[in-house]
Amino acid sequence: MNDGTRDAGATGAGATTATATAGAAAPALPLAGIKVVEFTHMVMGPAVGAILAELGADVIKVEPIGGDSTRELLGSGAGYFPMYNRNKRSISLNLKDPRGLALAKRLCASADVVVENFRTGAMDKLGLGYDALAADNPRLIYCSEKGFLAGPYEHRTALDEVTQMMGGLAYMTGPPGRPLRAGSSVIDVTGGMFGVIGILAAIEQRHRTGRGQKVSSALFETTVYLVGQHMAQKAVTGKAAAPMPARVSAWAIYDVFETGDGDQLFVGVVSDGLWRTFCEAFALTELGADPAYRTNSQRVLARETLLPKVRELFKGYTKAQLVEKLERTGIPFAPIGRPEEMFDDPHLLASGGLGDVTLPNGTATKLPILPIEMGGRRPTRGGKLAKIGEHSAEVLKELGLSDVELAQLAADKVVDGAG
């Protein structure tokens, strides 16, 4: 992604971070040398920086004095900060002090990318909006993560759950009459992914134009994109899609089944070939030969008579027996996993899907890393969570500040972690 003098050669702080993360013998990560300044909180904005950091960018998270309040969330929010802020450098600034604000502007003047996810207009009021920063840094790519893109809703306050409700995802997830949000911050994270796509496209375009631009992604539009398949179903069939728990499945055997030892397993027989394989694996000679079940469409129409037979069949096996048998057939299946079970998943452990992470309190754990391979290898192997302002002195020295200046700023509580 290097496209200019600041990007070239991967000699900046991003390159240092990438090399340390990837290991001395590893090739430079694809975004090494790209400098990102992040003004974010919660999930959507931090997810953008988290992805860029794993790809090798030097991501500098600007936190207020005392730190990002996301660090202190309890309950279901307790995992937000550790999951989406690894591999970033932390600088803590008082943006209400003109000196702190001036430092933030200097930091942005040397950046390739700025990411923010605050309320519409908040960054403009601080003088940290795109127009103000691009005047000093025309190569800047500025990513705003919002609730809504431009339009009648753009000034509404949005949350992941708000847009799941209004965009149709909650309706499709829950049973009829009981809209239900998805079981993770799926819109926040996917919206962040779309932000990364916009940033990477803008970096590529900058190769040709020499100029940056503002890109945005939003929770509501992300939700609608994800339910687009159901909108298309209405357009194709003329019938509105039913919520997923009440839908007419495209396949007859595509459900969660009880096992003989009281566990559960999802099984999907999604082709005529797999139906024949299924019947052979379980010695279902009669069913396999029955012309009423020969094609997928016939099996879907006969679902009410076919499914009870399959349910009774599976109750004659333990979960382990079914897993062993289905593993050999190529039939799609899945035990019903829980998040905490993923720590010990043999595939993730063997494939390097979990990276070592050290929490600010010193606790060592493992968390999922970027779910991609590049050149046959995972880009990163883990990461570290910075303490509040851990890199304030380091980052500000890169801007040319002296130890005396840093000490004064720390004493005046303009900067945290610099003294």
Secondary structure, 3 states (H helix, E strand, C coil): CCCCCCCHHHCCHHHHHHHHHHCCCCCCCCCCCCEEEEECCCCHHHHHHHHHHHCCCEEEEEECCCCCHHHHCCHHHCCHHHHHCECEEEEEECCCCHHHHHHHHHHHHCCCEEEECCCCCHHHHCCCCHHHHHHHCCCCEEEEEECCCCCCCCCCCCCHHHHHHHCCHHHHHCCCCCCCCCCCCHHHHHHHHHHHHHHHHHHHHHHHHCCCCEEEEEHHHHHHHHCHHHHHHHHHHCCCCCCHHHCCCCCCEEEEEECCCCCEEEEEECCHHHHHHHHHHCCCHHHHHCHHHCCHHHHHHCHHHHHHHHHHHHCCCCHHHHHHHHHHHCCCEEECCCHHHHHHCHHHHHHCCEEEEECCCCCEEEEECCCCCECCECCCCEEEECCCCCCHHHHHHHCCCCHHHHHHHHHCCCEECCC
